[in-house]
Amino acid sequence: MKTFTEQLNYAKARGPLAEWPEVSDAISLAFNQVMTGEKAPKDAADAAQQVIDGIVTK
C-alpha cells in the first residue's frame, strides 16, 4: 500500500478522449502481441503508437 500511495504523488489522470475505446484497443493488442511472443515489446509499442497517433490526430 505504501508503494501505491507514493506513486500517487506522480500519477496523472488521463484526460477525456472520445476515441478512448480505439486507443484502448491498440494498447490491448500490443500487450497481447508481447504476451504471446508475436512481437518484441518495442515493436508492439511502436506499432501501437502509430495507431494511436492516427486516432488522436484525426
PDB file of N, H, CA, C and O in Angstrom:
ATOM      1  N   MET A   1       0.826  -1.184   0.000  1.00  0.00           N
ATOM      2  CA  MET A   1       0.000   0.000   0.000  1.00  0.00           C
ATOM      3  C   MET A   1       0.877   1.257   0.000  1.00  0.00           C
ATOM      4  O   MET A   1       0.547   2.257  -0.638  1.00  0.00           O
ATOM      5  N   LYS A   2       1.984   1.189   0.717  1.00  0.00           N
ATOM      6  H   LYS A   2       2.252   0.377   1.235  1.00  0.00           H
ATOM      7  CA  LYS A   2       2.873   2.350   0.789  1.00  0.00           C
ATOM      8  C   LYS A   2       3.390   2.728  -0.604  1.00  0.00           C
ATOM      9  O   LYS A   2       3.422   3.906  -0.960  1.00  0.00           O
ATOM     10  N   THR A   3       3.794   1.725  -1.386  1.00  0.00           N
ATOM     11  H   THR A   3       3.768   0.768  -1.097  1.00  0.00           H
ATOM     12  CA  THR A   3       4.290   1.996  -2.742  1.00  0.00           C
ATOM     13  C   THR A   3       3.213   2.642  -3.587  1.00  0.00           C
ATOM     14  O   THR A   3       3.485   3.592  -4.321  1.00  0.00           O
ATOM     15  N   PHE A   4       2.008   2.143  -3.495  1.00  0.00           N
ATOM     16  H   PHE A   4       1.788   1.371  -2.899  1.00  0.00           H
ATOM     17  CA  PHE A   4       0.896   2.702  -4.268  1.00  0.00           C
ATOM     18  C   PHE A   4       0.658   4.158  -3.894  1.00  0.00           C
ATOM     19  O   PHE A   4       0.522   5.009  -4.773  1.00  0.00           O
ATOM     20  N   THR A   5       0.608   4.448  -2.615  1.00  0.00           N
ATOM     21  H   THR A   5       0.719   3.757  -1.901  1.00  0.00           H
ATOM     22  CA  THR A   5       0.320   5.816  -2.204  1.00  0.00           C
ATOM     23  C   THR A   5       1.459   6.763  -2.583  1.00  0.00           C
ATOM     24  O   THR A   5       1.216   7.937  -2.861  1.00  0.00           O
ATOM     25  N   GLU A   6       2.683   6.273  -2.597  1.00  0.00           N
ATOM     26  H   GLU A   6       2.880   5.319  -2.371  1.00  0.00           H
ATOM     27  CA  GLU A   6       3.805   7.102  -3.052  1.00  0.00           C
ATOM     28  C   GLU A   6       3.678   7.425  -4.537  1.00  0.00           C
ATOM     29  O   GLU A   6       4.000   8.536  -4.960  1.00  0.00           O
ATOM     30  N   GLN A   7       3.217   6.473  -5.321  1.00  0.00           N
ATOM     31  H   GLN A   7       2.955   5.571  -4.977  1.00  0.00           H
ATOM     32  CA  GLN A   7       3.055   6.695  -6.754  1.00  0.00           C
ATOM     33  C   GLN A   7       2.001   7.752  -7.047  1.00  0.00           C
ATOM     34  O   GLN A   7       2.060   8.410  -8.086  1.00  0.00           O
ATOM     35  N   LEU A   8       1.067   7.921  -6.174  1.00  0.00           N
ATOM     36  H   LEU A   8       1.019   7.387  -5.330  1.00  0.00           H
ATOM     37  CA  LEU A   8       0.031   8.927  -6.376  1.00  0.00           C
ATOM     38  C   LEU A   8       0.603  10.342  -6.397  1.00  0.00           C
ATOM     39  O   LEU A   8      -0.030  11.257  -6.925  1.00  0.00           O
ATOM     40  N   ASN A   9       1.787  10.529  -5.832  1.00  0.00           N
ATOM     41  H   ASN A   9       2.301   9.786  -5.403  1.00  0.00           H
ATOM     42  CA  ASN A   9       2.441  11.838  -5.871  1.00  0.00           C
ATOM     43  C   ASN A   9       2.845  12.216  -7.292  1.00  0.00           C
ATOM     44  O   ASN A   9       3.010  13.398  -7.595  1.00  0.00           O
ATOM     45  N   TYR A  10       3.003  11.229  -8.159  1.00  0.00           N
ATOM     46  H   TYR A  10       2.869  10.270  -7.913  1.00  0.00           H
ATOM     47  CA  TYR A  10       3.492  11.479  -9.514  1.00  0.00           C
ATOM     48  C   TYR A  10       2.474  11.108 -10.596  1.00  0.00           C
ATOM     49  O   TYR A  10       2.677  11.436 -11.765  1.00  0.00           O
ATOM     50  N   ALA A  11       1.415  10.450 -10.236  1.00  0.00           N
ATOM     51  H   ALA A  11       1.251  10.184  -9.286  1.00  0.00           H
ATOM     52  CA  ALA A  11       0.432   9.976 -11.209  1.00  0.00           C
ATOM     53  C   ALA A  11      -0.349  11.135 -11.817  1.00  0.00           C
ATOM     54  O   ALA A  11      -0.611  12.148 -11.169  1.00  0.00           O
ATOM     55  N   LYS A  12      -0.708  10.951 -13.072  1.00  0.00           N
ATOM     56  H   LYS A  12      -0.495  10.128 -13.598  1.00  0.00           H
ATOM     57  CA  LYS A  12      -1.540  11.939 -13.761  1.00  0.00           C
ATOM     58  C   LYS A  12      -2.742  11.206 -14.353  1.00  0.00           C
ATOM     59  O   LYS A  12      -2.603  10.166 -14.997  1.00  0.00           O
ATOM     60  N   ALA A  13      -3.900  11.765 -14.124  1.00  0.00           N
ATOM     61  H   ALA A  13      -4.013  12.610 -13.601  1.00  0.00           H
ATOM     62  CA  ALA A  13      -5.107  11.164 -14.686  1.00  0.00           C
ATOM     63  C   ALA A  13      -5.156  11.435 -16.184  1.00  0.00           C
ATOM     64  O   ALA A  13      -4.779  12.518 -16.632  1.00  0.00           O
ATOM     65  N   ARG A  14      -5.614  10.468 -16.951  1.00  0.00           N
ATOM     66  H   ARG A  14      -5.921   9.589 -16.587  1.00  0.00           H
ATOM     67  CA  ARG A  14      -5.752  10.711 -18.386  1.00  0.00           C
ATOM     68  C   ARG A  14      -6.962  11.603 -18.605  1.00  0.00           C
ATOM     69  O   ARG A  14      -7.969  11.509 -17.904  1.00  0.00           O
ATOM     70  N   GLY A  15      -6.835  12.451 -19.578  1.00  0.00           N
ATOM     71  H   GLY A  15      -6.017  12.528 -20.148  1.00  0.00           H
ATOM     72  CA  GLY A  15      -7.933  13.363 -19.891  1.00  0.00           C
ATOM     73  C   GLY A  15      -9.033  12.660 -20.658  1.00  0.00           C
ATOM     74  O   GLY A  15      -8.857  11.529 -21.112  1.00  0.00           O
ATOM     75  N   PRO A  16     -10.155  13.319 -20.801  1.00  0.00           N
ATOM     76  CA  PRO A  16     -11.247  12.717 -21.567  1.00  0.00           C
ATOM     77  C   PRO A  16     -10.866  12.637 -23.048  1.00  0.00           C
ATOM     78  O   PRO A  16     -10.267  13.559 -23.602  1.00  0.00           O
ATOM     79  N   LEU A  17     -11.216  11.546 -23.655  1.00  0.00           N
ATOM     80  H   LEU A  17     -11.703  10.797 -23.205  1.00  0.00           H
ATOM     81  CA  LEU A  17     -10.931  11.351 -25.074  1.00  0.00           C
ATOM     82  C   LEU A  17     -12.072  10.531 -25.661  1.00  0.00           C
ATOM     83  O   LEU A  17     -12.294   9.384 -25.272  1.00  0.00           O
ATOM     84  N   ALA A  18     -12.775  11.120 -26.582  1.00  0.00           N
ATOM     85  H   ALA A  18     -12.595  12.052 -26.899  1.00  0.00           H
ATOM     86  CA  ALA A  18     -13.924  10.427 -27.184  1.00  0.00           C
ATOM     87  C   ALA A  18     -13.510   9.121 -27.850  1.00  0.00           C
ATOM     88  O   ALA A  18     -14.287   8.167 -27.901  1.00  0.00           O
ATOM     89  N   GLU A  19     -12.287   9.084 -28.357  1.00  0.00           N
ATOM     90  H   GLU A  19     -11.656   9.859 -28.316  1.00  0.00           H
ATOM     91  CA  GLU A  19     -11.800   7.899 -29.062  1.00  0.00           C
ATOM     92  C   GLU A  19     -11.103   6.908 -28.131  1.00  0.00           C
ATOM     93  O   GLU A  19     -10.378   6.032 -28.603  1.00  0.00           O
ATOM     94  N   TRP A  20     -11.306   7.028 -26.827  1.00  0.00           N
ATOM     95  H   TRP A  20     -11.894   7.740 -26.443  1.00  0.00           H
ATOM     96  CA  TRP A  20     -10.600   6.153 -25.895  1.00  0.00           C
ATOM     97  C   TRP A  20     -10.783   4.667 -26.222  1.00  0.00           C
ATOM     98  O   TRP A  20      -9.806   3.925 -26.117  1.00  0.00           O
ATOM     99  N   PRO A  21     -11.947   4.193 -26.604  1.00  0.00           N
ATOM    100  CA  PRO A  21     -12.071   2.768 -26.916  1.00  0.00           C
ATOM    101  C   PRO A  21     -11.103   2.320 -28.014  1.00  0.00           C
ATOM    102  O   PRO A  21     -10.571   1.212 -27.950  1.00  0.00           O
ATOM    103  N   GLU A  22     -10.873   3.162 -29.010  1.00  0.00           N
ATOM    104  H   GLU A  22     -11.306   4.062 -29.062  1.00  0.00           H
ATOM    105  CA  GLU A  22      -9.933   2.817 -30.080  1.00  0.00           C
ATOM    106  C   GLU A  22      -8.496   2.792 -29.556  1.00  0.00           C
ATOM    107  O   GLU A  22      -7.710   1.913 -29.911  1.00  0.00           O
ATOM    108  N   VAL A  23      -8.169   3.758 -28.718  1.00  0.00           N
ATOM    109  H   VAL A  23      -8.807   4.472 -28.430  1.00  0.00           H
ATOM    110  CA  VAL A  23      -6.827   3.801 -28.131  1.00  0.00           C
ATOM    111  C   VAL A  23      -6.617   2.577 -27.246  1.00  0.00           C
ATOM    112  O   VAL A  23      -5.562   1.943 -27.290  1.00  0.00           O
ATOM    113  N   SER A  24      -7.612   2.254 -26.455  1.00  0.00           N
ATOM    114  H   SER A  24      -8.469   2.769 -26.419  1.00  0.00           H
ATOM    115  CA  SER A  24      -7.531   1.093 -25.573  1.00  0.00           C
ATOM    116  C   SER A  24      -7.340  -0.189 -26.369  1.00  0.00           C
ATOM    117  O   SER A  24      -6.581  -1.065 -25.955  1.00  0.00           O
ATOM    118  N   ASP A  25      -8.013  -0.310 -27.501  1.00  0.00           N
ATOM    119  H   ASP A  25      -8.630   0.402 -27.838  1.00  0.00           H
ATOM    120  CA  ASP A  25      -7.850  -1.491 -28.357  1.00  0.00           C
ATOM    121  C   ASP A  25      -6.414  -1.614 -28.862  1.00  0.00           C
ATOM    122  O   ASP A  25      -5.860  -2.713 -28.903  1.00  0.00           O
ATOM    123  N   ALA A  26      -5.813  -0.489 -29.247  1.00  0.00           N
ATOM    124  H   ALA A  26      -6.262   0.404 -29.215  1.00  0.00           H
ATOM    125  CA  ALA A  26      -4.429  -0.515 -29.741  1.00  0.00           C
ATOM    126  C   ALA A  26      -3.477  -0.952 -28.642  1.00  0.00           C
ATOM    127  O   ALA A  26      -2.551  -1.726 -28.886  1.00  0.00           O
ATOM    128  N   ILE A  27      -3.702  -0.464 -27.443  1.00  0.00           N
ATOM    129  H   ILE A  27      -4.454   0.164 -27.244  1.00  0.00           H
ATOM    130  CA  ILE A  27      -2.855  -0.842 -26.305  1.00  0.00           C
ATOM    131  C   ILE A  27      -3.035  -2.315 -25.968  1.00  0.00           C
ATOM    132  O   ILE A  27      -2.061  -3.030 -25.734  1.00  0.00           O
ATOM    133  N   SER A  28      -4.284  -2.764 -25.944  1.00  0.00           N
ATOM    134  H   SER A  28      -5.075  -2.183 -26.134  1.00  0.00           H
ATOM    135  CA  SER A  28      -4.569  -4.172 -25.632  1.00  0.00           C
ATOM    136  C   SER A  28      -3.955  -5.111 -26.662  1.00  0.00           C
ATOM    137  O   SER A  28      -3.413  -6.159 -26.312  1.00  0.00           O
ATOM    138  N   LEU A  29      -4.043  -4.728 -27.941  1.00  0.00           N
ATOM    139  H   LEU A  29      -4.484  -3.876 -28.226  1.00  0.00           H
ATOM    140  CA  LEU A  29      -3.461  -5.553 -28.987  1.00  0.00           C
ATOM    141  C   LEU A  29      -1.944  -5.655 -28.798  1.00  0.00           C
ATOM    142  O   LEU A  29      -1.376  -6.742 -28.899  1.00  0.00           O
ATOM    143  N   ALA A  30      -1.300  -4.535 -28.528  1.00  0.00           N
ATOM    144  H   ALA A  30      -1.762  -3.651 -28.447  1.00  0.00           H
ATOM    145  CA  ALA A  30       0.146  -4.543 -28.320  1.00  0.00           C
ATOM    146  C   ALA A  30       0.512  -5.431 -27.129  1.00  0.00           C
ATOM    147  O   ALA A  30       1.457  -6.215 -27.206  1.00  0.00           O
ATOM    148  N   PHE A  31      -0.223  -5.311 -26.048  1.00  0.00           N
ATOM    149  H   PHE A  31      -0.991  -4.674 -25.985  1.00  0.00           H
ATOM    150  CA  PHE A  31       0.034  -6.135 -24.862  1.00  0.00           C
ATOM    151  C   PHE A  31      -0.085  -7.615 -25.201  1.00  0.00           C
ATOM    152  O   PHE A  31       0.769  -8.421 -24.830  1.00  0.00           O
ATOM    153  N   ASN A  32      -1.155  -7.962 -25.908  1.00  0.00           N
ATOM    154  H   ASN A  32      -1.849  -7.308 -26.210  1.00  0.00           H
ATOM    155  CA  ASN A  32      -1.370  -9.365 -26.265  1.00  0.00           C
ATOM    156  C   ASN A  32      -0.278  -9.880 -27.210  1.00  0.00           C
ATOM    157  O   ASN A  32       0.147 -11.029 -27.094  1.00  0.00           O
ATOM    158  N   GLN A  33       0.172  -9.047 -28.131  1.00  0.00           N
ATOM    159  H   GLN A  33      -0.173  -8.113 -28.225  1.00  0.00           H
ATOM    160  CA  GLN A  33       1.227  -9.457 -29.049  1.00  0.00           C
ATOM    161  C   GLN A  33       2.531  -9.737 -28.299  1.00  0.00           C
ATOM    162  O   GLN A  33       3.267 -10.660 -28.647  1.00  0.00           O
ATOM    163  N   VAL A  34       2.807  -8.949 -27.287  1.00  0.00           N
ATOM    164  H   VAL A  34       2.209  -8.199 -27.004  1.00  0.00           H
ATOM    165  CA  VAL A  34       4.007  -9.174 -26.488  1.00  0.00           C
ATOM    166  C   VAL A  34       3.850 -10.437 -25.642  1.00  0.00           C
ATOM    167  O   VAL A  34       4.766 -11.256 -25.571  1.00  0.00           O
ATOM    168  N   MET A  35       2.700 -10.593 -25.005  1.00  0.00           N
ATOM    169  H   MET A  35       1.956  -9.927 -25.062  1.00  0.00           H
ATOM    170  CA  MET A  35       2.487 -11.736 -24.114  1.00  0.00           C
ATOM    171  C   MET A  35       2.488 -13.067 -24.859  1.00  0.00           C
ATOM    172  O   MET A  35       2.869 -14.091 -24.290  1.00  0.00           O
ATOM    173  N   THR A  36       2.069 -13.068 -26.116  1.00  0.00           N
ATOM    174  H   THR A  36       1.759 -12.237 -26.578  1.00  0.00           H
ATOM    175  CA  THR A  36       2.056 -14.311 -26.888  1.00  0.00           C
ATOM    176  C   THR A  36       3.353 -14.541 -27.652  1.00  0.00           C
ATOM    177  O   THR A  36       3.527 -15.574 -28.298  1.00  0.00           O
ATOM    178  N   GLY A  37       4.268 -13.566 -27.572  1.00  0.00           N
ATOM    179  H   GLY A  37       4.127 -12.727 -27.047  1.00  0.00           H
ATOM    180  CA  GLY A  37       5.545 -13.710 -28.260  1.00  0.00           C
ATOM    181  C   GLY A  37       5.486 -13.343 -29.733  1.00  0.00           C
ATOM    182  O   GLY A  37       6.453 -13.551 -30.466  1.00  0.00           O
ATOM    183  N   GLU A  38       4.369 -12.804 -30.166  1.00  0.00           N
ATOM    184  H   GLU A  38       3.583 -12.635 -29.571  1.00  0.00           H
ATOM    185  CA  GLU A  38       4.216 -12.429 -31.570  1.00  0.00           C
ATOM    186  C   GLU A  38       5.129 -11.252 -31.938  1.00  0.00           C
ATOM    187  O   GLU A  38       5.658 -11.192 -33.048  1.00  0.00           O
ATOM    188  N   LYS A  39       5.309 -10.315 -30.993  1.00  0.00           N
ATOM    189  H   LYS A  39       4.879 -10.363 -30.092  1.00  0.00           H
ATOM    190  CA  LYS A  39       6.160  -9.160 -31.233  1.00  0.00           C
ATOM    191  C   LYS A  39       7.022  -8.876 -30.006  1.00  0.00           C
ATOM    192  O   LYS A  39       6.661  -9.200 -28.875  1.00  0.00           O
ATOM    193  N   ALA A  40       8.159  -8.266 -30.268  1.00  0.00           N
ATOM    194  H   ALA A  40       8.452  -8.002 -31.187  1.00  0.00           H
ATOM    195  CA  ALA A  40       9.001  -7.775 -29.179  1.00  0.00           C
ATOM    196  C   ALA A  40       8.308  -6.553 -28.568  1.00  0.00           C
ATOM    197  O   ALA A  40       7.560  -5.862 -29.260  1.00  0.00           O
ATOM    198  N   PRO A  41       8.546  -6.281 -27.297  1.00  0.00           N
ATOM    199  CA  PRO A  41       7.880  -5.144 -26.662  1.00  0.00           C
ATOM    200  C   PRO A  41       8.041  -3.827 -27.420  1.00  0.00           C
ATOM    201  O   PRO A  41       7.064  -3.098 -27.591  1.00  0.00           O
ATOM    202  N   LYS A  42       9.244  -3.509 -27.874  1.00  0.00           N
ATOM    203  H   LYS A  42      10.038  -4.101 -27.734  1.00  0.00           H
ATOM    204  CA  LYS A  42       9.462  -2.248 -28.585  1.00  0.00           C
ATOM    205  C   LYS A  42       8.679  -2.219 -29.891  1.00  0.00           C
ATOM    206  O   LYS A  42       8.086  -1.196 -30.235  1.00  0.00           O
ATOM    207  N   ASP A  43       8.671  -3.329 -30.616  1.00  0.00           N
ATOM    208  H   ASP A  43       9.152  -4.160 -30.336  1.00  0.00           H
ATOM    209  CA  ASP A  43       7.947  -3.374 -31.887  1.00  0.00           C
ATOM    210  C   ASP A  43       6.443  -3.202 -31.666  1.00  0.00           C
ATOM    211  O   ASP A  43       5.777  -2.484 -32.412  1.00  0.00           O
ATOM    212  N   ALA A  44       5.921  -3.860 -30.647  1.00  0.00           N
ATOM    213  H   ALA A  44       6.462  -4.443 -30.041  1.00  0.00           H
ATOM    214  CA  ALA A  44       4.493  -3.744 -30.348  1.00  0.00           C
ATOM    215  C   ALA A  44       4.148  -2.328 -29.907  1.00  0.00           C
ATOM    216  O   ALA A  44       3.124  -1.780 -30.313  1.00  0.00           O
ATOM    217  N   ALA A  45       4.998  -1.739 -29.079  1.00  0.00           N
ATOM    218  H   ALA A  45       5.830  -2.185 -28.749  1.00  0.00           H
ATOM    219  CA  ALA A  45       4.753  -0.376 -28.614  1.00  0.00           C
ATOM    220  C   ALA A  45       4.826   0.618 -29.769  1.00  0.00           C
ATOM    221  O   ALA A  45       4.008   1.533 -29.855  1.00  0.00           O
ATOM    222  N   ASP A  46       5.797   0.441 -30.649  1.00  0.00           N
ATOM    223  H   ASP A  46       6.461  -0.302 -30.580  1.00  0.00           H
ATOM    224  CA  ASP A  46       5.918   1.336 -31.803  1.00  0.00           C
ATOM    225  C   ASP A  46       4.692   1.250 -32.706  1.00  0.00           C
ATOM    226  O   ASP A  46       4.187   2.271 -33.175  1.00  0.00           O
ATOM    227  N   ALA A  47       4.216   0.034 -32.949  1.00  0.00           N
ATOM    228  H   ALA A  47       4.626  -0.795 -32.568  1.00  0.00           H
ATOM    229  CA  ALA A  47       3.032  -0.149 -33.796  1.00  0.00           C
ATOM    230  C   ALA A  47       1.801   0.465 -33.135  1.00  0.00           C
ATOM    231  O   ALA A  47       0.998   1.119 -33.800  1.00  0.00           O
ATOM    232  N   ALA A  48       1.654   0.256 -31.832  1.00  0.00           N
ATOM    233  H   ALA A  48       2.306  -0.275 -31.292  1.00  0.00           H
ATOM    234  CA  ALA A  48       0.517   0.832 -31.117  1.00  0.00           C
ATOM    235  C   ALA A  48       0.581   2.354 -31.163  1.00  0.00           C
ATOM    236  O   ALA A  48      -0.443   3.016 -31.328  1.00  0.00           O
ATOM    237  N   GLN A  49       1.779   2.907 -31.020  1.00  0.00           N
ATOM    238  H   GLN A  49       2.611   2.369 -30.886  1.00  0.00           H
ATOM    239  CA  GLN A  49       1.914   4.362 -31.055  1.00  0.00           C
ATOM    240  C   GLN A  49       1.502   4.928 -32.403  1.00  0.00           C
ATOM    241  O   GLN A  49       0.881   5.989 -32.471  1.00  0.00           O
ATOM    242  N   GLN A  50       1.842   4.233 -33.466  1.00  0.00           N
ATOM    243  H   GLN A  50       2.347   3.371 -33.411  1.00  0.00           H
ATOM    244  CA  GLN A  50       1.431   4.691 -34.802  1.00  0.00           C
ATOM    245  C   GLN A  50      -0.088   4.712 -34.927  1.00  0.00           C
ATOM    246  O   GLN A  50      -0.666   5.660 -35.460  1.00  0.00           O
ATOM    247  N   VAL A  51      -0.719   3.664 -34.434  1.00  0.00           N
ATOM    248  H   VAL A  51      -0.250   2.895 -34.001  1.00  0.00           H
ATOM    249  CA  VAL A  51      -2.186   3.605 -34.482  1.00  0.00           C
ATOM    250  C   VAL A  51      -2.782   4.734 -33.635  1.00  0.00           C
ATOM    251  O   VAL A  51      -3.701   5.424 -34.075  1.00  0.00           O
ATOM    252  N   ILE A  52      -2.263   4.918 -32.436  1.00  0.00           N
ATOM    253  H   ILE A  52      -1.516   4.358 -32.078  1.00  0.00           H
ATOM    254  CA  ILE A  52      -2.786   5.941 -31.539  1.00  0.00           C
ATOM    255  C   ILE A  52      -2.565   7.333 -32.132  1.00  0.00           C
ATOM    256  O   ILE A  52      -3.456   8.180 -32.062  1.00  0.00           O
ATOM    257  N   ASP A  53      -1.405   7.576 -32.707  1.00  0.00           N
ATOM    258  H   ASP A  53      -0.682   6.888 -32.764  1.00  0.00           H
ATOM    259  CA  ASP A  53      -1.157   8.874 -33.336  1.00  0.00           C
ATOM    260  C   ASP A  53      -2.182   9.141 -34.440  1.00  0.00           C
ATOM    261  O   ASP A  53      -2.649  10.269 -34.596  1.00  0.00           O
ATOM    262  N   GLY A  54      -2.528   8.113 -35.198  1.00  0.00           N
ATOM    263  H   GLY A  54      -2.149   7.196 -35.071  1.00  0.00           H
ATOM    264  CA  GLY A  54      -3.539   8.267 -36.231  1.00  0.00           C
ATOM    265  C   GLY A  54      -4.917   8.556 -35.678  1.00  0.00           C
ATOM    266  O   GLY A  54      -5.715   9.248 -36.310  1.00  0.00           O
ATOM    267  N   ILE A  55      -5.197   8.032 -34.511  1.00  0.00           N
ATOM    268  H   ILE A  55      -4.549   7.470 -33.997  1.00  0.00           H
ATOM    269  CA  ILE A  55      -6.512   8.237 -33.878  1.00  0.00           C
ATOM    270  C   ILE A  55      -6.619   9.659 -33.326  1.00  0.00           C
ATOM    271  O   ILE A  55      -7.616  10.343 -33.554  1.00  0.00           O
ATOM    272  N   VAL A  56      -5.603  10.096 -32.609  1.00  0.00           N
ATOM    273  H   VAL A  56      -4.792   9.540 -32.423  1.00  0.00           H
ATOM    274  CA  VAL A  56      -5.705  11.382 -31.926  1.00  0.00           C
ATOM    275  C   VAL A  56      -5.444  12.576 -32.847  1.00  0.00           C
ATOM    276  O   VAL A  56      -5.692  13.718 -32.461  1.00  0.00           O
ATOM    277  N   THR A  57      -4.950  12.323 -34.047  1.00  0.00           N
ATOM    278  H   THR A  57      -4.749  11.395 -34.360  1.00  0.00           H
ATOM    279  CA  THR A  57      -4.702  13.439 -34.975  1.00  0.00           C
ATOM    280  C   THR A  57      -5.735  13.496 -36.091  1.00  0.00           C
ATOM    281  O   THR A  57      -5.520  14.169 -37.100  1.00  0.00           O
ATOM    282  N   LYS A  58      -6.854  12.799 -35.922  1.00  0.00           N
ATOM    283  H   LYS A  58      -7.029  12.253 -35.103  1.00  0.00           H
ATOM    284  CA  LYS A  58      -7.910  12.803 -36.943  1.00  0.00           C
ATOM    285  C   LYS A  58      -8.481  14.183 -37.106  1.00  0.00           C
ATOM    286  O   LYS A  58      -9.382  14.386 -37.920  1.00  0.00           O
TER     287      LYS A  58
END
